[in-house]
């Protein structure tokens, strides 16, 4: 994902037409966030293109979700999938299962 996000603007300079869709939404169709037609430059929705820039700047050395992004982390912003779905109080059983899986992975990484 990170390599694609970094390469997409360069790719657009080489082609006549390109479309970029955001598929981050849950239960909604993909949203067009960037496009190029003919000789025009890459056109973007300034608010939505942030997701591509966030992916381009991911910390590939991160050991947890909290280390993926530089501060301020979009993970903690209101409206993020992490805040709205993963940490939702109505999902306590899923949170326990996720916590158990993360602990298991972290233990196996420490043994390496």
C-alpha positions as semicolon CSV with decimal commas, in nm:
position;residue;x (nm);y (nm);z (nm)
1;X;0,000;0,000;0,000
2;X;0,276;0,243;0,093
3;X;0,463;0,191;-0,235
4;X;0,144;0,233;-0,439
5;X;0,057;0,553;-0,253
6;X;0,403;0,694;-0,320
7;X;0,403;0,589;-0,686
8;X;0,051;0,696;-0,787
9;X;0,129;1,066;-0,857
10;X;0,432;0,965;-1,069
11;X;0,224;0,704;-1,251
12;X;-0,033;0,972;-1,339
13;X;0,236;1,173;-1,518
14;X;0,300;0,875;-1,748
15;X;-0,057;0,786;-1,846
16;X;-0,345;0,961;-2,022
17;X;-0,619;0,850;-1,784
18;X;-0,621;0,734;-1,424
19;X;-0,875;0,695;-1,144
20;X;-0,814;0,652;-0,772
21;X;-1,086;0,525;-0,541
22;X;-1,092;0,520;-0,163
23;X;-1,222;0,190;-0,025
24;X;-1,178;0,276;0,344
25;X;-1,549;0,324;0,411
26;X;-1,740;0,045;0,582
27;X;-2,065;-0,050;0,410
28;X;-2,038;0,223;0,147
29;X;-1,931;0,208;-0,218
30;X;-1,577;0,318;-0,316
31;X;-1,537;0,694;-0,351
32;X;-1,349;0,861;-0,638
33;X;-1,076;1,075;-0,476
34;X;-0,833;1,136;-0,763
35;X;-0,850;1,135;-1,142
36;X;-0,666;1,238;-1,455
37;X;-0,814;1,279;-1,802
38;X;-0,602;1,348;-2,108
39;X;-0,351;1,630;-2,080
40;X;-0,488;1,759;-1,750
41;X;-0,292;1,719;-1,428
42;X;-0,401;1,484;-1,153
43;X;-0,712;1,631;-0,992
44;X;-0,788;1,541;-0,633
45;X;-1,043;1,598;-0,364
46;X;-0,822;1,776;-0,107
47;X;-0,997;1,627;0,196
48;X;-1,014;1,273;0,064
49;X;-0,663;1,257;-0,081
50;X;-0,535;1,274;0,279
51;X;-0,588;0,899;0,301
52;X;-0,339;0,841;0,018
53;X;-0,089;1,076;0,181
54;X;-0,137;0,899;0,515
55;X;-0,063;0,562;0,357
56;X;0,241;0,705;0,177
57;X;0,388;0,817;0,510
58;X;0,329;0,494;0,707
59;X;0,608;0,386;0,941
60;X;0,710;0,047;0,801
61;X;0,899;-0,024;1,125
62;X;0,589;0,018;1,345
63;X;0,524;-0,244;1,611
64;X;0,171;-0,125;1,690
65;X;-0,111;0,076;1,536
66;X;-0,006;0,372;1,749
67;X;0,335;0,382;1,577
68;X;0,202;0,366;1,218
69;X;0,167;0,742;1,174
70;X;0,356;1,052;1,277
71;X;0,181;1,278;1,526
72;X;-0,096;1,372;1,508
73;X;-0,207;1,024;1,415
74;X;-0,515;0,997;1,191
75;X;-0,590;0,671;1,374
76;X;-0,703;0,870;1,677
77;X;-0,906;1,135;1,490
78;X;-1,285;1,137;1,524
79;X;-1,438;0,938;1,240
80;X;-1,146;0,699;1,200
81;X;-1,230;0,332;1,152
82;X;-1,016;0,253;1,457
83;X;-1,215;0,488;1,683
84;X;-1,561;0,435;1,538
85;X;-1,559;0,060;1,487
86;X;-1,270;-0,114;1,662
87;X;-1,288;0,082;1,989
88;X;-1,667;0,117;1,995
89;X;-1,807;0,024;2,343
90;X;-2,070;-0,191;2,172
91;X;-1,798;-0,423;2,043
92;X;-1,648;-0,542;2,373
93;X;-1,639;-0,911;2,272
94;X;-1,462;-0,828;1,945
95;X;-1,220;-0,603;2,136
96;X;-1,132;-0,887;2,373
97;X;-1,072;-1,120;2,079
98;X;-0,859;-0,856;1,904
99;X;-0,661;-0,788;2,223
100;X;-0,596;-1,161;2,265
101;X;-0,474;-1,192;1,904
102;X;-0,249;-0,887;1,934
103;X;-0,094;-1,019;2,257
104;X;-0,031;-1,353;2,091
105;X;0,143;-1,185;1,796
106;X;0,348;-0,959;2,023
107;X;0,465;-1,257;2,230
108;X;0,574;-1,444;1,917
109;X;0,763;-1,135;1,792
110;X;0,947;-1,096;2,124
111;X;1,068;-1,456;2,101
112;X;1,242;-1,383;1,770
